[in-house]
Amino acid sequence: MAILISFDIDGTLEVGDPPGPLTMDMVRIVQEKGFLIGSCSDRPPTSQRSLWEEYNISVDFAVAKHLLAGVKSEFEADAYYHIGDREDLDRQMALRVGFDFLWPDEAAEKSWFDPDA
């Protein structure tokens, strides 16, 4: 089953401003499990890619938030998730374009991030 996860950065990832609960090691775990991963953030895509490169993580996509719908049309998956910390931008946008939405704390509880699962 192919799963795609779109990560917001600020308030979601430990390297965000403010920091969020999801670690870069957690991102590596799902990538190693074969998940399609990337970011959908208020940050410019070039800034997003630089951040991922700084942590040696090769992402499948890095887009501005208003372009999340394009990610769904570009990548075929059985499930699409966006993880973010804002109701107005992250949750509403994700649901509007057909992604399931998770709050960062809720996502951190998923077995996806368990390296032994």
C-alpha positions in Angstrom: 0.0 0.0 0.0 1.5 3.3 -1.1 1.3 6.1 1.4 2.2 9.8 0.8 2.9 12.1 3.6 3.1 15.9 3.2 4.7 17.6 6.2 4.2 21.2 7.2 7.5 22.5 8.6 6.9 25.2 11.2 5.1 23.8 14.3 5.3 20.3 12.9 8.9 19.3 12.5 11.5 19.6 15.2 13.5 21.9 12.9 10.6 24.3 12.4 10.0 27.7 13.8 8.4 27.0 16.2 9.7 23.5 16.6 7.2 20.7 16.4 7.0 17.2 17.8 8.1 15.2 14.7 11.8 14.5 14.4 13.8 14.2 11.3 14.6 10.6 12.4 10.8 9.9 12.2 10.8 11.3 8.7 13.7 9.0 7.8 11.8 6.0 9.2 8.8 6.4 7.0 11.0 7.1 4.0 12.9 3.9 4.6 9.5 2.1 4.8 8.8 3.3 1.2 6.5 6.2 1.9 6.4 9.1 -0.5 7.4 12.1 1.5 7.7 15.9 1.1 6.7 19.2 2.4 3.9 21.6 1.8 4.7 24.8 3.7 4.4 28.6 3.8 8.2 28.6 3.1 9.3 28.9 -0.5 10.0 25.6 -2.1 13.7 26.4 -2.5 13.9 27.0 1.2 12.1 23.8 1.9 14.4 21.8 -0.3 17.5 23.4 1.4 16.2 22.4 4.8 15.7 18.8 3.6 19.2 18.7 2.0 20.7 20.1 5.3 19.4 16.9 7.0 20.3 14.6 4.1 16.7 13.7 3.3 15.8 13.4 -0.3 12.1 14.3 -0.7 9.7 13.5 -3.5 8.2 17.0 -3.4 8.4 20.5 -1.8 5.6 22.8 -2.6 3.8 26.0 -1.4 0.7 25.2 0.6 -1.7 26.4 -2.1 -0.2 23.8 -4.5 -1.0 20.7 -2.4 -3.7 19.5 -4.9 -1.0 19.2 -7.5 0.9 16.7 -5.4 -2.1 14.4 -5.4 -2.3 14.6 -9.2 1.4 14.0 -9.6 1.8 11.0 -7.3 -0.3 7.9 -7.2 -0.8 6.6 -3.7 -3.4 4.6 -1.8 -3.5 7.2 1.0 -2.6 10.8 1.2 -1.9 12.6 4.5 -0.9 16.2 5.3 0.5 16.8 8.8 0.3 20.4 10.0 -0.4 22.6 13.0 -2.9 25.2 11.7 -6.6 24.9 11.4 -7.0 27.7 8.8 -4.2 26.7 6.5 -3.2 23.1 7.0 -6.4 21.3 8.0 -8.9 23.1 5.8 -6.6 23.1 2.7 -5.7 19.4 3.2 -9.4 18.3 3.5 -10.4 20.6 0.6 -8.0 18.8 -1.8 -8.8 15.3 -0.6 -5.9 14.6 1.8 -6.5 13.1 5.3 -5.3 15.5 7.9 -3.3 14.8 11.1 -2.2 17.2 13.8 1.5 16.8 14.6 0.9 15.2 18.1 -1.7 12.9 16.6 0.7 11.9 13.8 3.5 11.2 16.3 1.4 8.4 17.7 1.1 6.5 14.4 2.8 3.2 14.1 4.4 4.4 10.9 7.1 6.1 12.9 8.0 2.9 14.8 11.1 1.5 13.2 10.1 -2.0 14.3 6.5 -1.9 13.1 
